[in-house]
Structures are given as C-alpha cells and as structure tokens.
Amino acid sequence: MLAFCAANAAYLAGLESGVPGGACLVAGTGAPLVQMLRRGEHVATTLDEHPDILRAVDGALSAGVVLGAAPVVELLEELGCDAVLPFKSGPRLWTMAEFQGLRVLATDAKLTRQLENKLALAELAKAADARIPDTVTVSLDDALVAAAREDGIALPRVFQPAVGFAGAGTVLLRTARDVEELVAHAPGGTRVGKLVEYVDGEPITINGVVIPPGVHGAGDDGEVLVGMVARQLTGIPRMTPTDFGSCGNDWALPPARSVVASARSLAGRVGEVLASRGFAGAFGIDVIVPSGGGVPVLIEINPRWTASLALQVELQGAAGLPTLLDAHLAAFAYRPDERASLETLRAAFGSDEDAECTRDVAKVSTVIAYNATGRDAHVDTEFEPGVWRASTGDDGAVALERVRDGWRLGDLERDDEVVILPHGNMRPIPHGSYLVRVIRRGQAAATPRANVLLDDVAALMDAVVARVTR
C-alpha cells in the first residue's frame, strides 16, 4: 500500500481515492479531518491525535517527523506499506523512510532544495528559453536601505526570500520606506533574497510531471506531461498577510486559449530542463500573463508535489482521464502495471494545444485562508470539517450549516454547498500559516487578476474564518 505523508492532512486529502486498492494518509495535524476519513472507511492518522507526541515535539510536525513517529511506523508496518509520497520531502523524511524500508516517490531532498531556491530561477529559465522579471540578488542590510534612499533602486520591486511557501515573505516595495521596513523586519529572519521587477498582469499556475529517461516507456530525454491551467488567487486581503501570498485556484475563469497554449508550452520546456537536471515526478510553475500583452513571465518553479494537485487529480478522474497522480507514480515505476500507458498519458497531458486535459474543464474553485490576524489563531475544537451549506440572509450575513461528511468536490450535491477543511485544532496557528481551505462549485475571482474575490465568495470566506476560529 502507498502512504501519503504531509505536515497538514488537508494538503493531500482526496488523493487516497485515486490509487487502485486504496492508500493511507499520515499527517502532522488535522485530527478531525482524518477521523472523518476513517468514518468513510479510509486509513488515516495524524500526530495531533496523540497528546504524548504533541508534548514531546515542540517544533513543526513536518513530514519527516510524521514518518518517524511510533504510531505512524506501526500503522505503515501493519498495512504493509511499501512506498511514501510526501507533500514536501526533507532529509529527515528520507532517513526515516530508509529506516523503514520505504521507497520515497519524490526527487531527493538535496536536488529539490537546489531547484526550488529562487536564486536559481534565472539559470533554469535561461535553459528553458523563458522570460523572467529583471532580477538582482540582494542582502537585507544598510547598503540596500541607502541605495533605496538615493534612488539607486528602481521601484516598485518585489522582494522574494530565497526559499518560501505559498508566497510567504514576498513583499511589494513601493517606496524607500518599504525597503527600510523590510530590512528592519526581515521575513522569517532571512537576510538574502531577490529584488524582482514588478510585472503587472494575471497570475496563473500549471502543474506537470517529469518521467525520467527509460522509465514507463520514456525515451532518452524523458517525457514531460503538462496539466491544465488555473488562475492563481493571489494577495487577497484577509486571506493572506502578504502582498503575493497564494490563496487558492480558480478553474471557472479560464484564460484565453492562446494563453493556455503558451503557458503549457512554457511548463513543458521547464519540465525538460528539470529532467536534464535529474528531477522526476510532479512539479508546478507560477506565471504572470502581462497586462500589456507578450509572452507569459515565469515567476516561480516548485519542483515537488503542489497544493493544487489534489483537486486537479479529482477533476481529471471525474472527466474520465488518467491523472497527474497516475503519471507521478509512473515516473517512479510504482506498480507500473496499474498505471495508464505512456500513450494514454500523452493524449491527456501532452504539451500540445489540444491535449485532452484542456477541454471542458470543470467550473470550480478552491480558496485558502491563511492566518492574517497578526497573532496566533485557534481553530474551534467544536468545529467539524465536512460539507457545509451556505445561505445569505436579507442583511447579507452568511449562515453556515454542516450537512454531512465529505472532503472532495464530488461530495457536493448542490451549488450552495462547500467543503470546509480547517487546520487541526490542537495547536495555535502562527500568523501567516494555513488556516482553512474551501472547495466550491463556480467562480471565486472577481477579475482575471485574481486578487479580489467575488462579493458573495468574500462574504462566504469571512463567515468560514469566523466560524472556524470562534
């Protein structure tokens, strides 16, 4: 059996249904969610179901900590698990997997770290013939402040730390005063990063899979498969504390066909470069479509399983297609006889304009709220994840009522229902950390820029955050 492993159960929930014979889910936090999965006869556990472990572990419940915890080790041994697919894989996870005789279905942690370092983007982009914003590496020090005061920096600019997740630490610098504040309060304590040209436009995201040479029928250069294009909800007030924090995805407001074609072509070229570096498996790229026209601008490469893939995999399965999960497993020759053939995967996810995955994409969206309060947040211990019904009163207030268990888009039966998946409730949630995910039918973004929600969706999310944290 395959094990999915993550710090937060909500990142991978739903994937267990995409593996023939089933899979188990192990995570650091999300006890109410995995209890719901078990009621649905799925195998799952989290460390925050075990108070003794919470007392013993002061730091983050990372995937490596999860995989090495006694209850997880015992569960995986009992199930006869032979492999683990991590959401993010650090050195500790690889050590714990080796100790247990588990294959890790991911590129090794050292190479992944090198490829995802934002300071390496320029070299990777050049190899992929990709346009990126004008970029300079900087240290957050007095010299940078002096340059800003003396007009030695062309503003506005965007600061990106060398390594980050969901846009954490990314800041728009409009004035010299903004630069002073950044240096005085460096995000996450980082002292090195990039100053990036601000590109005005529409953010989109694309996922793909690299199948290495000689694996699953791939040729000498390997095979790159590319998924559908989605709007990237970004920098939405009250959903994230950062200017460019990722807040989910919208598949109900598709870009122009020409944009889809050029963005998927870009993802294919990036995948080819990753393959040449020895990478295998799922990856994602973030792109800006410039408001003034021109080619898509590559902003970020995520050489790992990404947060948007769980819903994409469900959409692909619902459309009768093979999935990027299937392709990822094929990339590691995991039970190859159970995987779709390479020809079938190419038809669904080839980088050509008319790949099957680009047709009739479902009108759905997922919105993620991060803790934007400036202080620790706490999930209500009485709140139950699942399918909730939202109704709006005459005064515009949104009322929420839980109707049943459910954690996938397919569990929704009506347009006024949403899936709500909060963070676990056993530990405080730091400022900027994941708070709750909402999966819903229909459009979420008010405009193609995807930095503002539709009024009814904004009211829904405000109601969800208030209900989850009260």
C-alpha positions in Angstrom: 0.0 0.0 0.0 1.1 3.6 -0.7 1.2 6.2 2.1 0.6 9.9 1.5 2.5 12.0 4.0 2.3 15.7 4.8 2.5 18.1 7.7 -1.2 19.0 7.2 -3.7 16.4 6.2 -5.7 18.9 4.1 -3.0 19.2 1.5 -3.4 15.6 0.4 -6.9 14.5 1.4 -8.8 13.1 -1.6 -5.8 11.5 -3.2 -6.4 8.3 -1.4 -9.3 7.6 -3.8 -7.1 7.9 -6.8 -5.0 4.8 -6.1 -6.2 1.4 -7.1 -6.6 -0.7 -4.0 -6.5 2.5 -1.8 -3.8 4.3 0.1 -3.4 5.6 3.6 -2.8 9.2 4.7 -0.5 10.2 7.6 0.0 13.8 8.7 1.1 16.0 11.4 -2.1 17.9 12.0 -5.8 17.6 11.1 -7.2 15.1 13.5 -10.9 16.0 12.8 -10.3 15.5 9.1 -8.7 12.1 9.3 -11.4 11.0 11.8 -13.9 11.8 9.0 -11.8 9.9 6.5 -11.9 6.8 8.8 -15.7 7.1 9.0 -15.5 6.8 5.2 -13.5 3.6 5.6 -10.2 5.1 4.6 -7.0 4.5 6.6 -5.6 7.7 8.1 -3.9 9.1 11.2 -2.3 12.3 12.4 0.1 13.1 15.2 -2.2 15.6 16.8 -4.4 12.6 17.7 -1.6 11.6 20.2 -1.2 14.1 23.1 2.0 12.4 24.2 3.6 13.1 20.8 2.5 16.7 20.9 4.0 17.2 24.3 7.3 15.6 23.1 7.6 17.6 19.8 8.0 21.3 20.3 8.7 22.2 16.7 6.9 21.8 13.5 5.1 18.5 12.7 6.9 18.1 9.4 6.6 15.1 7.1 9.9 13.8 8.4 8.7 14.0 12.0 5.4 12.3 10.9 7.1 9.4 9.2 9.3 8.7 12.2 6.6 8.8 14.8 5.9 5.5 16.5 2.1 5.4 15.7 2.8 6.0 12.1 5.7 3.5 11.9 3.4 0.9 13.5 0.5 1.7 11.1 2.6 1.5 8.0 4.1 -1.8 9.1 0.7 -3.2 9.9 -0.6 -2.2 6.4 2.5 -3.5 4.6 3.2 -0.1 3.0 6.0 -0.2 0.5 6.3 3.5 -0.5 5.5 7.0 0.6 4.5 10.1 -1.5 5.4 13.2 0.5 3.9 16.7 0.1 7.4 18.1 0.9 10.4 15.9 1.5 13.4 17.0 3.6 16.4 14.9 4.7 14.7 13.6 7.8 11.9 12.1 5.8 14.4 10.2 3.6 16.2 8.9 6.7 13.0 7.7 8.3 11.9 6.1 5.0 15.2 4.3 4.6 15.0 3.0 8.2 11.5 1.5 7.5 12.4 0.2 4.0 10.0 2.5 2.2 10.6 3.9 -1.2 10.2 7.7 -1.4 8.3 8.7 -4.5 9.9 12.1 -4.9 13.2 13.5 -6.1 15.9 13.5 -3.4 15.8 16.4 -1.0 19.1 17.9 -1.9 18.3 18.3 -5.6 14.8 19.5 -4.8 16.2 22.2 -2.5 18.6 23.4 -5.2 16.0 23.6 -7.9 13.4 25.4 -5.7 15.8 28.0 -4.5 14.5 31.2 -6.0 18.1 32.4 -6.6 18.5 29.6 -9.2 15.5 30.7 -11.2 17.5 32.8 -13.7 19.7 29.9 -14.8 16.8 27.4 -15.1 14.7 30.0 -17.0 17.5 30.7 -19.5 17.8 27.0 -20.2 14.0 26.8 -20.8 14.0 29.9 -23.0 11.6 31.5 -20.6 11.2 35.2 -19.8 11.6 36.1 -16.2 11.4 39.5 -14.5 14.5 41.6 -14.2 16.1 40.2 -11.1 19.0 41.1 -8.7 20.2 39.2 -5.7 20.4 41.4 -2.6 21.3 41.3 1.1 18.9 42.9 3.5 21.4 45.4 5.1 22.1 49.1 5.5 23.6 49.3 2.0 20.3 48.3 0.5 18.5 50.9 2.5 21.0 53.6 1.4 20.5 52.6 -2.2 16.7 52.9 -1.9 17.0 56.4 -0.3 19.4 57.6 -3.0 17.1 56.3 -5.9 19.6 53.6 -6.6 16.8 51.1 -6.9 14.0 51.3 -9.5 10.8 50.9 -7.6 8.3 49.3 -7.4 10.1 46.0 -6.9 9.1 42.7 -5.4 11.3 41.1 -2.7 11.4 37.3 -2.6 13.3 35.3 0.0 15.5 32.5 -1.4 13.1 29.8 -0.2 9.4 30.2 0.7 6.0 28.5 0.5 2.6 30.0 -0.7 4.2 33.4 -1.2 5.4 33.7 2.3 7.8 36.5 2.8 7.1 38.0 -0.7 6.7 41.8 -0.4 5.9 44.6 -2.8 8.3 47.5 -2.3 6.8 50.8 -3.5 8.9 53.3 -1.6 12.3 53.6 0.2 10.4 53.4 3.4 9.1 50.0 2.4 12.7 48.9 1.9 13.7 50.2 5.4 10.8 48.2 6.9 11.8 45.1 5.1 15.4 45.3 6.3 14.3 46.1 9.8 11.8 43.2 9.9 13.2 40.5 7.6 10.6 37.8 6.8 11.4 34.6 8.6 14.8 36.1 9.6 16.1 35.7 6.0 18.9 38.1 5.0 19.3 37.2 1.4 16.8 37.2 -1.5 15.8 38.7 -4.8 14.6 42.1 -5.9 12.4 41.4 -8.8 10.8 43.6 -11.4 7.1 44.1 -10.7 5.1 42.6 -13.7 1.6 43.8 -13.8 -0.8 41.1 -15.0 -2.8 37.9 -14.4 -1.3 35.1 -12.3 -1.8 31.6 -13.4 -0.4 28.2 -12.4 0.4 25.0 -14.2 1.4 21.6 -12.9 3.2 18.8 -14.8 5.1 15.6 -14.3 8.6 14.5 -15.5 9.0 10.9 -16.3 12.8 10.1 -16.4 14.6 8.5 -19.4 13.9 4.8 -19.8 11.0 4.8 -17.3 7.5 3.8 -18.3 8.4 3.8 -22.0 10.0 7.3 -21.9 12.8 7.9 -24.4 16.4 9.0 -23.9 15.3 12.6 -22.9 12.5 11.5 -20.7 8.9 12.6 -21.0 7.2 15.8 -19.8 3.4 15.8 -19.2 1.6 19.1 -18.5 -1.8 19.6 -16.8 -4.5 22.2 -17.1 -4.1 26.0 -16.4 -5.7 27.6 -13.4 -6.0 31.2 -12.1 -3.8 31.7 -9.1 -5.7 33.6 -6.3 -3.1 35.9 -5.0 -2.7 38.6 -2.3 -6.3 38.6 -1.3 -7.0 40.8 1.7 -7.9 38.9 4.9 -7.0 35.6 3.2 -3.2 36.2 3.4 -1.0 38.7 5.2 1.4 39.0 2.2 1.1 41.0 -1.0 1.6 38.0 -3.2 0.5 35.1 -1.0 -1.2 32.3 -2.8 -4.8 31.9 -1.7 -6.1 29.0 -4.0 -7.1 28.5 -7.6 -10.0 29.2 -9.9 -10.7 26.9 -12.9 -14.0 28.7 -13.6 -12.4 31.8 -15.2 -10.2 30.3 -17.9 -7.6 32.4 -19.7 -7.7 32.8 -23.5 -6.9 29.7 -25.5 -3.7 31.3 -26.8 -2.5 32.0 -23.2 -3.3 28.4 -22.2 -1.2 27.1 -25.1 1.8 29.4 -24.5 1.7 28.7 -20.7 1.5 24.9 -21.2 4.4 25.1 -23.7 6.4 27.0 -21.1 5.7 24.4 -18.5 6.8 21.7 -20.9 10.1 23.5 -21.5 10.7 23.9 -17.8 9.9 20.2 -17.3 12.6 19.4 -19.9 15.2 21.4 -18.0 14.2 19.8 -14.7 14.5 16.4 -16.4 18.0 17.3 -17.6 19.0 18.0 -14.0 17.9 14.6 -12.8 14.4 15.6 -11.5 11.5 13.2 -11.6 7.8 13.5 -10.7 5.3 16.3 -10.2 6.2 19.9 -10.4 4.4 23.3 -10.8 5.2 26.7 -12.2 3.7 30.1 -11.4 3.4 32.5 -14.3 2.2 36.1 -14.9 0.4 37.0 -18.1 1.4 40.6 -18.7 -1.4 43.1 -18.9 0.2 44.8 -21.8 0.5 41.5 -23.8 3.5 39.5 -24.6 4.8 36.1 -23.6 4.0 34.6 -20.1 6.5 35.6 -17.5 7.9 32.8 -15.3 7.8 33.7 -11.6 8.5 30.5 -9.7 9.3 26.8 -10.1 8.0 24.4 -7.5 9.9 21.1 -8.1 7.6 18.9 -5.9 4.0 17.9 -5.3 1.9 21.1 -5.0 -1.1 22.1 -3.0 -3.4 22.5 -6.1 -2.8 18.9 -7.3 -5.3 17.1 -5.1 -8.3 18.9 -6.6 -6.8 18.7 -10.1 -6.4 14.9 -9.8 -10.1 14.7 -8.8 -11.2 16.8 -11.7 -9.1 14.7 -14.1 -10.6 11.5 -12.8 -14.1 12.9 -13.0 -13.5 13.7 -16.6 -12.6 10.1 -17.4 -8.9 11.0 -17.9 -5.8 9.4 -16.4 -4.5 11.7 -13.7 -1.2 13.5 -12.9 -1.1 11.3 -9.8 -1.1 8.3 -12.1 1.7 10.0 -14.1 3.7 10.8 -10.9 3.5 7.2 -9.8 4.5 6.1 -13.3 7.6 8.4 -13.1 8.9 6.2 -10.2 7.8 2.9 -11.7 5.5 2.3 -8.8 3.3 -0.7 -9.7 3.7 0.1 -13.4 1.1 -2.5 -14.5 -1.5 -0.4 -12.6 -0.6 2.8 -14.5 -2.0 4.2 -17.7 0.2 3.7 -20.7 2.5 6.4 -21.8 0.5 6.9 -25.0 -2.7 7.4 -22.9 -0.9 9.9 -20.6 0.5 11.8 -23.7 -3.0 12.1 -25.1 -4.3 13.6 -21.8 -1.3 15.7 -20.9 0.9 16.3 -23.9 2.1 19.9 -24.1 0.3 20.5 -27.4 -2.5 22.9 -27.6 -5.4 20.4 -27.8 -4.4 17.9 -25.0 -7.5 16.2 -23.5 -7.0 17.9 -20.1 -7.6 21.3 -21.6 -11.1 20.5 -22.8 -14.3 21.1 -20.8 -12.5 22.0 -17.5 -15.0 22.0 -14.6 -16.2 25.3 -13.2 -14.8 25.0 -9.7 -12.5 26.9 -7.3 -10.7 26.4 -4.1 -10.0 29.3 -1.7 -7.4 29.1 1.1 -7.3 31.4 4.1 -4.1 31.8 6.0 -3.9 33.4 9.4 -3.8 37.1 8.6 -4.6 38.4 12.1 -1.0 39.3 13.2 -1.3 36.9 16.2 -1.8 33.2 16.9 -5.2 31.8 15.8 -7.0 28.8 17.3 -9.4 26.5 15.5 -12.6 25.9 17.4 -12.4 22.5 19.0 -16.1 22.0 18.2 -15.8 22.7 14.5 -16.3 19.7 12.3 -14.8 19.6 8.8 -17.0 18.4 6.0 -19.8 19.6 3.7 -21.5 22.7 4.8 -24.4 24.6 3.3 -24.1 28.4 3.0 -27.1 30.7 2.9 -27.3 34.5 2.8 -29.9 36.4 4.8 -31.6 39.7 3.9 -28.9 41.6 5.8 -26.2 40.0 3.7 -24.9 37.8 6.5 -23.8 34.3 5.6 -25.1 31.4 7.7 -23.3 28.1 7.7 -24.8 24.7 8.5 -23.0 21.4 8.4 -24.9 18.8 6.4 -22.6 15.7 6.2 -19.2 14.2 5.9 -17.2 15.0 2.8 -13.7 16.2 1.8 -13.8 16.2 -2.0 -15.5 18.2 -4.7 -17.5 15.1 -5.7 -19.1 15.1 -2.2 -21.0 18.3 -3.1 -24.6 17.8 -4.2 -25.8 21.4 -4.5 -24.4 24.7 -5.6 -24.9 26.2 -2.2 -22.7 23.5 -0.6 -19.0 23.9 0.1 -16.3 21.6 1.6 -14.5 23.2 4.6 -11.2 21.7 5.6 -9.6 23.6 8.6 -6.2 23.2 10.2 -6.1 20.9 13.2 -7.3 22.3 16.5 -4.7 21.0 18.9 -2.0 23.7 18.5 -2.1 27.5 17.9 -1.7 28.6 14.3 1.0 31.2 13.8 0.5 34.3 11.8 0.8 33.5 8.1 0.2 29.8 8.4 -2.6 27.7 6.8 -6.0 28.2 8.4 -8.7 26.7 6.2 -9.4 25.5 2.7 -12.8 25.8 1.0 -13.7 23.8 -2.1 -16.8 25.0 -4.1 -18.5 25.0 -7.4 -18.3 28.1 -9.6 -16.0 31.1 -9.9 -14.2 32.7 -7.0 -12.1 35.5 -8.5 -13.8 38.8 -9.3 -11.4 39.6 -12.2 -8.7 37.8 -14.2 -6.1 39.4 -11.9 -7.5 37.1 -9.2 -6.5 39.4 -6.4 -10.1 40.1 -5.3 -12.9 37.7 -4.6 -16.5 38.0 -5.8 -18.6 39.7 -3.2 -20.5 36.6 -2.3 -17.4 34.5 -2.1 -15.6 37.1 0.1 -18.6 37.1 2.4 -18.6 33.3 2.5 -14.8 33.2 3.3 -15.2 35.8 6.1 -18.0 33.7 7.6 -16.0 30.5 7.3 -12.9 32.1 9.0 -15.1 33.5 11.8 -16.9 30.1 12.3 -13.7 28.1 12.2 -11.9 30.2 14.7 -14.5 31.3 17.2 
